[in-house]
Amino acid sequence: MADKRTSAPSLVLWGCSTSRTLRAHWALAELGLDYEHRPIGPRTGETQTEEFTRLNPRQKIPLLQDGELTLAESAAIVNYVAETYGEPVGLMPAAGTEARARYDQWAFFVMMELDAHTLYVIRKHRDLAYLYGEAPAAIQTASEGFAKQSAVAELELADGREFLLGDRFTGVDILLGSCLDWAVAYGEPIGEQLAAYRDRLNLRPAYVRAAQANFFTRPELLPPSLQDDAASAGSS
Ligand SMILES: N[C@@H](CCC(=O)N[C@@H](CS)C(=O)NCC(=O)O)C(=O)O
């Protein structure tokens, strides 16, 4: 495979308006990469078209195309972009280092414990109950699970570090930050440290650009700090 760092990237990102799609927009924005956006949304039928199904038989967003490569899974997209185009910003510690082992630990933790096992369970049995069924006990357990697991990240930040791995922003901040936005939108309480950390992340220019690109079809899903901007942009 050609070294993509030496040639101009040709990136197409499919998907908008969810916490998972935000991750891909955010990683690209942190690195200042230009990309074409195909803003297809969830539960609109747009992931079921023949064209999209050919690209992604999972029929899910986000999906990134980079030349010949077609890549699904939001965390894999963040990691791919970080590893391929991340220098000199350094969105991901080098392979084989302790920092990278900690990065991987947090990435898997966030994707499993905060995304898949808790927040998505709430989504399935609340917003998507018409598909997956009402399950108040599952929602309750997932909510408790989110509180318990997110407390681990709260503890990690208690030493005053700015980002999850220390003083450097990395891809795992994108993964955790997007889950915190999701949790807050769902009314799930988050700890004091996590709330302050989320505020810091939401002020990043790359986050603002990514959130505006990701949520332009549904500005009501933007964090409140960005909703005024969206309203004034819409009224101009
Ligand atoms: N684990 C996947 C989950 C992707 C996913 O489930 N995406 C949802 C939207 S958040 C989707 O595309 N659902 C199908 C649809 O809405 O048509 C990731 O992190 O990328």
The ligand as an SDF file (V2000), in Angstrom:
LIG
                    3D

 20 19  0  0  0  0  0  0  0  0999 V2000
  -20.2110    0.0730   16.2880 N   0  0  0  0  0  0  0  0  0  0  0  0
  -20.5980    0.9100   15.1940 C   0  0  0  0  0  0  0  0  0  0  0  0
  -22.0640    1.2830   15.3260 C   0  0  0  0  0  0  0  0  0  0  0  0
  -22.5740    2.0010   14.1100 C   0  0  0  0  0  0  0  0  0  0  0  0
  -24.0720    2.1740   14.1790 C   0  0  0  0  0  0  0  0  0  0  0  0
  -24.8030    1.3770   14.7970 O   0  0  0  0  0  0  0  0  0  0  0  0
  -24.5530    3.1950   13.5100 N   0  0  0  0  0  0  0  0  0  0  0  0
  -25.9820    3.4540   13.5140 C   0  0  0  0  0  0  0  0  0  0  0  0
  -26.2540    4.9230   13.7340 C   0  0  0  0  0  0  0  0  0  0  0  0
  -25.5090    5.4590   15.2500 S   0  0  0  0  0  0  0  0  0  0  0  0
  -26.5540    3.0560   12.1730 C   0  0  0  0  0  0  0  0  0  0  0  0
  -25.9660    3.3360   11.1520 O   0  0  0  0  0  0  0  0  0  0  0  0
  -27.6930    2.3480   12.1850 N   0  0  0  0  0  0  0  0  0  0  0  0
  -28.3430    1.9070   10.9800 C   0  0  0  0  0  0  0  0  0  0  0  0
  -29.3780    2.8400   10.4760 C   0  0  0  0  0  0  0  0  0  0  0  0
  -29.6950    3.7720   11.2010 O   0  0  0  0  0  0  0  0  0  0  0  0
  -29.9080    2.6960    9.3990 O   0  0  0  0  0  0  0  0  0  0  0  0
  -19.7040    2.1680   15.1570 C   0  0  0  0  0  0  0  0  0  0  0  0
  -19.2410    2.5820   16.2300 O   0  0  0  0  0  0  0  0  0  0  0  0
  -19.4730    2.7200   14.0740 O   0  0  0  0  0  0  0  0  0  0  0  0
  1  2  1  0
  2  3  1  0
  2 18  1  0
  3  4  1  0
  4  5  1  0
  5  6  2  0
  5  7  1  0
  7  8  1  0
  8  9  1  0
  8 11  1  0
  9 10  1  0
 11 12  2  0
 11 13  1  0
 13 14  1  0
 14 15  1  0
 15 16  2  0
 15 17  1  0
 18 19  2  0
 18 20  1  0
M  END
$$$$
